[in-house]
């Protein structure tokens, strides 16, 4: 298999033209989706490009990276095809699946941290150290 590089442009997310919060949530969903491709990890590189205009976008990518540490193994273990977390949780219900409940809770917590940072315009120091 050939090597593949995926470039995510943080300032060009689909929702960037809507409201500020949606732009950062797009970032939060795009990065783990791309990282979860069913492709050998040694042959897949995911790069993030951003104009540096907002520390909030960097924070959103950092949070997405932390979430991906849980999301990627979950996708592989369960052979998830729909890898966008937001879309997956909307279309799948967690009846009798404690693993899904846990990953959904981690996602909602990460999403709340990003939304809070965007709404207040600041990144709480607890978010950085934890």
N, C-alpha and C positions, 0 to 999 in steps of 0.2 A: 504494500500500500504506500502511496506517496505521502509526503509530509503536507500538512494543511495548516495554513495560518488564517485566523479569523480576526478581523479588526472591527472593534466596536467603537463607534464615534459617539462619545457621550453627549455631545451637543447636538446630535442629529437624531435623537430618538423620535419615534413616531409621534409621541405625545408632546414633544417640545413646543409645539405651536399652541397647545391648549394652556393649561395652568402650570405654575411652577411645581406643584406637588406631583403632578402626573409625569413630568419629565424625570424626576428622580426615581419614581416608582418604575418607570420604563427601564431605567438603568438597573434597578434591583432585579427585574425579571429577565432582562436580556443576558447579562453576564452568566448567571447559572445555567440558562438555557443553552448557550453556546458551549459552555464547558461540559455539558452533559451529553454531547454528541456520542453516539455509539461508534467510537473510533479509537484506535490505540492511543493511549495518553502520551506515549513517547513520540507520536507523530502528529499531535495536535497542539498548536500554539494559539492562545487567545490573547490578543493585545487590546488595550484600552487606550483610545486617543481622546484627549479632552483639551479644550482651549485654555484650561487653567483659570477660567473666569470665576469659578465658584468652589470654595472648599466643601460646599454641601454635596457637589457631584462626586468629589473624591471620597467623601464620607459614605455616600450611597454605594460606591464601588467597593469600599472596604467592608461595609456591612454585607453586600452581596457575596463577597469572597468568603466571609465567615459562614454565611448560610450555605454556600456551595459545599463546604466541608461536610455538611449533613445531607444535602440534597443529592449530590453526585452518587454516594454509595446507595442511597435509597432508590434512585433511578435504576442503577445497575442491578441491585438485588431484586427489584420488582419488574424489571424489563419495561420501564416506563417509556412510551414513545412520545407522548405529549409532554415535552420537557420544560415548558414555560410554567413556573410554579403557580402563578395567578390563574392561568387557564386550566391547569390540572386540577386545582382545588375547586374551581367553579364547576367542573364537569364530572368530578368523582366524589362520591360520598364515602365517609370513613366508617360506615357501619362495620362493627366488629374488627376493625383494623387499628390496633393501638399504635403501630408504627406510623401510620398516616396521621393519626391524631397528634402524635409527638412532633412530627416534621411540620405539620400545619401550625402548631403552636409556636415553633421556632420561627417559622416564616412570618406569622402575625406579629410576633415580638420585634423582629427585625424591621418589618414594615412600619410599625408604630414608632420605632426609634428614628427612622428616616423621615416619616411624616412630621414628627415632633420637631426635629432639627430644621426642617424646611419651614414649618409654620412659625417657629420662633426666630429663625435666622441664625441660630447658634447651635453648636454641638456641645452637649453637656459633658463635663469632664468624666463622669461615670461611664459614658459610652466609649471613651477612648481607652480607659484602663481595664475595662472588663471584656 
